[in-house]
Amino acid sequence: MQPDDFGFGTQIRKSPYFDATVRWGAQGFSVYNHMYIPRDFGDPEQNFWNLVNDAILCDVAVERQVEITGPDAAKFVQMLTPRNLSSMAVGQCKYILITNADGGILNDPILLRLAENHFWISLADSDILLWAQGVAVHSGLDVTIGEPDVSPLQLQGPKSGEIMQALFGDDIMDLRYYWLREVELNGIPLIVSRTGWSSELGFEIYLRDGAQGDLLWETIMAAGLPFGLKPGHTSSIRRIEGGMLSYHADADIHTNPYELGLGRLVDLEMEAEFIGKAALRRIKQEGVHRQQIGLVIDGAPMSGPNTTFWAINLGGEQIGKVTSAVYSPRLGQNIALAMVAAEHANIGTELEVVTTAGPSRATIVERPFFDAKKQLAVA
């Protein structure tokens, strides 16, 4: 296929890696943060095995950055999230939630601190640039908010460390989990972080000059080929195995952190005020009515991820919905993340899931489904 074979119109932006991904076999794209994202390099199961056995390179330029600078940058960023950032060091990354006044989740991004008063918010799929600019208007804080020329790639998988060594030298292996470093590669300006959306060992490589996207992609692929590197896309199989959220599927504006078991990302005791603090205090006191669970669904292997929310029934009544489901070839099971009424969210409970193939029995199990302590990613 040629790049011009894909077209949603000029309102959907192409990443600096778009042409390269088509050359390397991208056969289909989705739209995320108003941009194309490759979602098909052939067999998704083979993409999964490429990821967990060797390494894949993914175009995730759709993870747009909201850049916050200025004398009050740190105070402003703390306003946006219930996670306590008081001990966040320059060079550190943190997984955060961005909440609204009702305690609803607007995004679950990675926050990067590049300097004392310089932050990037690396976004999931929602318009936080507009939210942040709106919050700033009447905040009384001295901040500048915009979208920089930054486009991430994800290099993920057990061989990713060796590929990074080939590219950047041995020192790159000193980079700790959820920390970042400013580097150059053949004159290309980059930020590298030990993060990713795969639950595997991995790195994100943030290009700071979109004109060099094609060169960066080809340079990484050339270095990685001896290690089995393949072009790929973020793996639904692996991220569901790891219990990782997909915004708009597993969480949205009507979901609060406690429903997801993410109370650790909410600090109601810190002095700093943040948007949603009063609502989240009330929700914690009252308790949640829904709770996220993991499910194993009986039946033949699913042919692909669910594309609609499947009803979950118990005793003839709907008590929740499946938000993300897929067949895991490694586990030999259909696995799913789901949201159900809290009184039924007990390990071992048997439920009925109404899939596209009809009703199936399902059992509530612990999540994540694989490598629960994320030893692969942290190693």
SVG drawing of the C-alpha trace seen along z (x, -y; Angstrom):
<svg xmlns="http://www.w3.org/2000/svg" viewBox="-34 -36 62 59">
<polyline fill="none" stroke="black" stroke-width="0.4" points="0.0,0.0 0.9,-3.6 0.5,-6.4 -2.2,-8.0 -4.3,-4.8 -5.3,-5.8 -7.4,-8.9 -9.8,-10.3 -9.2,-13.9 -6.8,-16.6 -8.4,-17.1 -6.7,-13.8 -3.0,-14.4 -0.3,-12.1 2.7,-11.4 6.3,-11.9 6.6,-8.1 3.5,-7.6 5.2,-7.0 7.8,-4.7 5.1,-2.6 3.4,-2.1 6.7,-1.1 7.2,1.4 3.8,3.0 1.1,1.1 -2.2,2.2 -4.7,0.3 -5.0,-2.7 -7.3,-3.9 -7.8,-7.5 -6.5,-8.6 -6.1,-12.1 -7.1,-13.3 -4.2,-11.4 -3.6,-8.2 -2.2,-5.3 -1.1,-2.1 -3.3,0.8 -2.6,3.6 0.7,5.1 -0.8,8.4 -1.6,11.1 -2.2,9.5 -1.2,12.8 2.1,12.7 2.5,9.1 2.0,10.3 4.7,13.0 7.1,10.6 6.6,8.3 7.0,10.9 9.8,12.9 11.9,10.2 10.9,6.5 8.6,4.3 8.8,0.6 5.4,-1.2 4.4,-4.6 2.7,-6.2 3.0,-9.8 -0.7,-10.0 0.5,-10.3 0.4,-14.0 2.3,-16.1 0.9,-19.0 3.8,-21.1 3.6,-23.2 6.3,-25.8 6.6,-28.9 7.3,-29.9 4.1,-28.2 4.3,-25.1 4.7,-22.6 1.8,-24.1 -0.4,-24.1 0.4,-20.5 -0.5,-19.5 -3.9,-21.2 -4.7,-18.8 -4.0,-15.5 -4.9,-13.8 -1.5,-12.1 0.9,-13.8 3.8,-15.2 5.7,-16.9 8.6,-14.4 8.7,-14.2 12.3,-14.8 13.6,-16.4 14.1,-13.5 11.3,-11.4 8.1,-10.1 4.9,-9.3 1.6,-7.6 -1.1,-10.0 -4.9,-10.5 -6.4,-13.8 -9.8,-14.3 -12.7,-16.8 -14.7,-18.5 -16.8,-15.3 -13.8,-13.1 -14.3,-11.6 -11.2,-10.6 -10.4,-12.8 -7.1,-11.0 -4.5,-8.6 -1.3,-10.0 2.4,-9.7 3.8,-12.9 7.4,-13.8 9.5,-16.4 12.2,-17.7 13.2,-20.6 12.2,-22.3 9.5,-24.3 9.1,-22.2 6.6,-19.3 5.1,-17.1 1.9,-15.3 2.0,-12.3 -1.6,-11.8 -4.1,-9.0 -7.0,-9.7 -8.7,-13.0 -8.2,-16.7 -6.3,-17.6 -4.5,-20.5 -7.9,-22.3 -8.7,-21.3 -5.4,-22.6 -5.6,-25.8 -9.2,-26.3 -8.1,-25.6 -5.2,-28.1 -7.5,-31.0 -8.8,-31.8 -6.1,-30.0 -4.1,-33.1 -0.9,-31.1 2.0,-32.1 2.2,-29.2 2.5,-28.7 0.6,-25.7 1.0,-24.4 1.7,-21.4 5.4,-21.0 6.9,-19.3 7.3,-16.0 6.4,-12.6 7.0,-9.4 7.9,-5.9 7.7,-2.8 10.4,-0.2 9.1,2.7 10.0,6.2 12.8,8.3 15.3,7.4 14.6,3.7 17.5,3.1 20.0,4.6 18.7,2.5 19.0,-0.6 22.6,0.3 23.3,0.7 21.8,-2.8 23.0,-4.7 25.8,-2.8 26.0,-0.9 25.2,-3.9 21.5,-3.9 21.0,-0.7 21.5,-2.8 18.2,-4.5 15.7,-3.4 12.1,-2.4 9.9,-5.6 12.9,-7.9 13.9,-9.9 17.1,-11.2 17.8,-13.8 20.0,-12.3 20.9,-12.7 21.1,-10.1 23.2,-11.1 22.2,-14.7 18.5,-13.9 17.3,-15.5 15.4,-13.0 14.1,-12.3 14.2,-8.6 12.1,-7.2 11.8,-3.7 8.1,-3.6 5.6,-2.0 2.1,-0.5 3.1,3.2 4.0,4.4 7.2,5.7 10.7,4.2 10.5,1.1 11.5,-2.4 9.7,-5.4 11.7,-7.6 10.4,-11.1 11.4,-12.8 11.8,-16.6 12.1,-17.4 9.3,-16.1 11.3,-16.6 13.5,-13.7 10.9,-11.1 11.7,-9.0 15.4,-9.0 14.8,-8.1 12.5,-5.1 14.9,-3.7 17.9,-4.1 16.1,-2.2 14.9,0.5 18.4,1.0 20.0,1.3 17.2,3.7 17.1,6.1 20.0,8.3 17.9,8.6 14.7,9.6 13.0,6.2 9.8,6.0 7.5,3.1 4.3,3.4 1.4,1.9 0.5,1.7 -0.8,5.1 -4.3,5.4 -3.5,9.0 -0.5,7.9 -2.0,4.8 -5.1,6.7 -2.9,9.4 -1.2,6.7 -4.4,5.1 -3.5,1.8 -6.3,-0.7 -7.5,-1.9 -9.2,-5.3 -12.7,-5.4 -12.9,-1.7 -12.0,-0.8 -12.3,-4.3 -14.0,-7.6 -15.3,-10.8 -17.9,-8.9 -15.3,-6.6 -13.5,-7.5 -10.2,-6.2 -11.6,-4.1 -13.8,-2.1 -10.6,-1.0 -8.7,-0.2 -6.4,-3.2 -6.8,-4.8 -3.0,-4.8 -3.0,-7.6 -5.2,-9.8 -3.8,-11.7 -6.6,-13.4 -4.3,-14.3 -1.9,-16.5 -2.2,-20.3 -2.3,-21.1 -5.7,-21.6 -6.5,-19.7 -9.6,-19.5 -12.0,-16.9 -10.6,-16.7 -13.9,-17.3 -15.7,-14.9 -13.1,-12.2 -13.2,-12.6 -16.9,-12.1 -16.7,-9.0 -14.1,-7.4 -16.2,-8.0 -19.4,-6.6 -17.8,-3.7 -18.1,-2.8 -21.1,-1.3 -19.1,0.3 -15.8,2.0 -13.4,3.1 -12.7,6.9 -10.9,9.4 -12.8,12.2 -12.0,15.5 -14.7,16.2 -15.4,19.8 -15.7,20.9 -13.7,21.0 -10.9,18.5 -12.2,15.1 -11.3,14.0 -10.3,10.5 -11.0,7.9 -14.5,6.8 -15.7,3.8 -18.8,3.2 -19.5,3.3 -20.8,6.8 -23.5,7.1 -22.8,9.1 -25.7,10.8 -26.3,12.6 -29.6,14.2 -31.2,12.8 -30.3,9.2 -27.5,7.0 -24.9,6.1 -22.2,4.7 -20.3,4.7 -17.2,6.1 -14.9,3.2 -11.9,5.0 -11.7,8.6 -9.3,10.7 -8.0,14.2 -4.5,14.7 -2.6,17.4 0.0,17.5 -2.7,18.2 -5.0,20.2 -7.9,18.2 -10.4,15.5 -9.6,12.7 -11.4,9.5 -11.5,6.3 -15.0,5.5 -17.0,3.2 -19.7,4.7 -21.8,3.8 -19.5,3.7 -21.6,6.3 -20.9,8.9 -17.2,8.2 -15.8,11.2 -13.1,13.5 -14.6,16.8 -18.1,15.5 -19.6,17.0 -21.4,14.7 -22.9,14.7 -21.3,12.6 -23.4,11.9 -20.7,11.9 -21.3,11.5 -21.4,15.3 -24.1,15.5 -24.1,16.0 -21.0,17.5 -20.1,18.4 -17.4,16.3 -15.5,16.3 -14.1,13.4 -10.3,13.8 -7.4,11.7 -6.0,9.1 -3.5,8.5 -3.7,11.9 0.1,12.2 3.2,11.0 1.2,9.3 4.2,7.5 5.4,6.2 8.8,7.8 9.4,7.9 8.9,4.2 10.8,3.2 13.8,5.5"/>
</svg>
